[in-house]
Amino acid sequence: MYLIPKNIKVKKEIFKGFGIIEIIVIAISFGIGFLFQNLSNKFQIKMFLFCIFPLTTFLLLLPLPNGSTVFVIFKKFLKYHCNQKKYKFK
């Protein structure tokens, strides 16, 4: 395995830390929010349902200072938790 130096970008970034895949995922979450906002007639509930999905997606994909995201950390935690060996105590 070859190590990539920090000053070389692996993916094309539109904004700092946001590539094309992240922008597409946020656009899909806006679409889901738009579909859910049609379930209600009150304006406040419509705004909440429309904004909750894109905001949570944005926060999950926001890059942290170490270069990782909350989504990647959560995915690694689930992988570790599922693959952890279980030992029996006697």
C-alpha positions in Angstrom: 0.0 0.0 0.0 1.3 3.4 -1.0 0.9 6.4 1.2 -0.5 9.6 -0.4 1.1 12.9 0.8 -1.2 15.4 2.5 -0.7 18.1 -0.1 -2.0 15.9 -2.9 -5.8 16.0 -3.4 -7.3 12.6 -4.1 -10.8 13.8 -5.2 -11.9 16.9 -6.9 -13.4 19.4 -4.4 -16.0 22.0 -5.4 -15.9 23.5 -1.9 -13.3 22.7 0.8 -14.1 19.1 1.8 -17.1 18.8 -0.5 -16.8 16.9 -3.7 -19.4 16.0 -6.4 -20.6 13.0 -4.5 -21.4 15.0 -1.3 -23.3 17.6 -3.4 -25.4 14.9 -5.1 -26.2 13.3 -1.7 -27.3 16.7 -0.3 -29.4 17.3 -3.4 -31.1 13.9 -2.9 -31.8 14.8 0.7 -33.4 18.1 -0.4 -35.7 16.0 -2.7 -36.6 13.7 0.3 -37.3 16.8 2.4 -39.5 18.2 -0.4 -41.5 14.9 -0.5 -41.9 14.8 3.3 -43.0 18.5 3.5 -46.1 17.6 1.4 -47.4 15.5 4.3 -48.5 18.6 6.3 -50.6 21.7 5.9 -49.0 23.9 8.6 -46.2 26.2 7.5 -43.9 25.6 10.5 -44.1 21.8 10.1 -43.5 22.1 6.4 -40.3 24.1 7.0 -39.1 21.6 9.6 -39.7 18.6 7.4 -38.1 20.3 4.4 -35.0 21.4 6.3 -34.3 18.5 8.7 -33.0 16.0 6.1 -30.5 18.4 4.3 -29.2 19.8 7.6 -28.5 16.3 9.1 -26.9 15.2 5.8 -24.8 18.3 5.7 -23.7 17.8 9.4 -22.9 14.1 8.7 -20.8 15.0 5.6 -19.1 18.1 7.1 -15.3 17.4 7.3 -13.7 17.5 10.7 -10.3 19.0 11.4 -8.6 15.5 11.1 -10.0 15.1 7.5 -12.6 12.6 8.4 -16.4 13.0 8.6 -19.0 12.0 11.2 -20.5 9.5 8.6 -17.1 7.8 8.0 -16.4 7.6 11.8 -19.9 6.1 12.4 -19.4 3.6 9.5 -16.0 2.5 11.0 -17.6 2.1 14.4 -20.4 -0.1 13.0 -17.8 -2.2 11.1 -15.7 -2.6 14.3 -18.7 -3.4 16.4 -20.0 -6.0 14.1 -16.6 -7.7 13.5 -15.4 -7.6 17.1 -14.6 -11.1 18.4 -16.6 -12.3 21.3 -14.9 -14.3 23.9 -16.7 -16.5 26.4 -15.8 -16.2 30.1 -15.8 -19.4 32.1 
